[in-house]
């Protein structure tokens, strides 16, 4: 019971000090952006609190289908499952916010 209480105290203090998001980076920060009761975004941060990956459920089916990767605050790659088979089949590579290349599975 003591380890649980210690964890609980640490979690409360970390959140109270404004370190909540950084504390949650291993599991990601989960959000329900449309208030339907299902998580539709999971953000992953590096040790400095910078966004490195964002998973998105773009069609509200409860399955993440878009994965955005960031470097220095800019999205550099977007991977998508466009046919709902739970496998990424489209990869967009970006530079300065613009797509420079698109790869598709099977093409």
C-alpha positions as CSV (number, residue, x, y, z in Angstrom):
1,X,0.0,0.0,0.0
2,X,2.9,2.4,0.7
3,X,4.2,2.4,-2.9
4,X,0.7,3.2,-4.2
5,X,0.4,6.1,-1.8
6,X,3.9,7.4,-2.7
7,X,2.9,7.2,-6.4
8,X,-0.3,9.0,-5.8
9,X,1.4,11.8,-3.9
10,X,4.0,12.1,-6.6
11,X,1.4,12.2,-9.3
12,X,-0.6,15.0,-7.4
13,X,2.5,17.0,-6.8
14,X,3.7,16.7,-10.4
15,X,0.3,17.8,-11.7
16,X,0.1,20.6,-9.3
17,X,3.5,21.9,-10.3
18,X,2.5,22.0,-14.0
19,X,4.4,19.0,-15.0
20,X,1.4,16.8,-15.7
21,X,1.9,16.5,-19.5
22,X,5.6,15.8,-19.2
23,X,4.8,13.1,-16.6
24,X,2.3,11.5,-19.0
25,X,4.6,11.2,-22.0
26,X,5.3,7.5,-21.9
27,X,1.6,6.7,-22.3
28,X,0.8,9.8,-24.2
29,X,-1.7,12.5,-23.5
30,X,-5.1,11.3,-24.4
31,X,-7.9,13.6,-25.5
32,X,-11.5,13.3,-26.5
33,X,-11.8,16.4,-28.7
34,X,-15.4,16.0,-29.8
35,X,-16.8,14.9,-26.4
36,X,-18.2,11.6,-27.6
37,X,-16.6,9.6,-24.8
38,X,-13.9,8.1,-27.0
39,X,-10.2,9.1,-27.1
40,X,-9.6,10.5,-30.6
41,X,-6.1,12.0,-30.1
42,X,-3.0,10.8,-28.3
43,X,0.0,13.1,-28.2
44,X,3.5,12.0,-27.4
45,X,6.1,14.4,-26.1
46,X,9.8,14.3,-25.8
47,X,11.7,15.0,-22.5
48,X,11.6,18.7,-23.3
49,X,7.8,18.7,-23.7
50,X,7.9,19.0,-27.5
51,X,5.3,17.2,-29.6
52,X,7.0,14.3,-31.5
53,X,4.0,12.2,-32.5
54,X,0.2,12.7,-32.7
55,X,-2.2,9.8,-33.2
56,X,-5.6,10.7,-34.5
57,X,-8.9,8.8,-34.9
58,X,-10.2,10.9,-37.8
59,X,-13.5,9.0,-38.3
60,X,-14.6,8.4,-34.7
61,X,-14.6,4.6,-34.9
62,X,-12.3,4.3,-31.9
63,X,-9.2,3.3,-33.9
64,X,-6.3,5.6,-34.5
65,X,-5.9,5.9,-38.3
66,X,-3.6,8.9,-38.8
67,X,-0.1,9.3,-37.3
68,X,1.7,12.6,-37.5
69,X,5.4,12.8,-36.7
70,X,7.1,16.1,-35.7
71,X,10.6,17.5,-35.7
72,X,11.4,21.0,-34.2
73,X,7.7,21.7,-34.0
74,X,6.9,21.0,-37.6
75,X,5.1,18.0,-39.0
76,X,7.5,16.0,-41.2
77,X,5.5,12.8,-42.0
78,X,1.9,11.7,-41.9
79,X,1.0,8.1,-42.1
80,X,-2.6,7.0,-42.7
81,X,-4.8,4.0,-42.9
82,X,-7.1,5.0,-45.7
83,X,-9.1,1.8,-46.0
84,X,-9.8,0.9,-42.4
85,X,-7.8,-2.4,-42.2
86,X,-5.7,-1.1,-39.3
87,X,-2.5,-1.0,-41.5
88,X,-0.8,2.2,-42.6
89,X,-1.1,2.4,-46.4
90,X,-0.2,6.0,-47.2
91,X,2.9,8.0,-46.2
92,X,3.2,11.7,-46.8
93,X,6.5,13.4,-46.3
94,X,6.5,17.1,-45.7
95,X,9.0,20.0,-45.7
96,X,8.0,23.5,-44.5
97,X,4.4,22.3,-44.0
98,X,4.1,21.2,-47.7
99,X,3.9,17.7,-49.0
100,X,7.1,16.8,-51.0
101,X,6.4,13.1,-51.5
102,X,3.6,10.5,-51.1
103,X,4.1,6.8,-50.9
104,X,1.3,4.3,-51.1
105,X,1.3,0.6,-50.3
106,X,1.0,-1.7,-53.3
107,X,1.9,1.0,-55.8
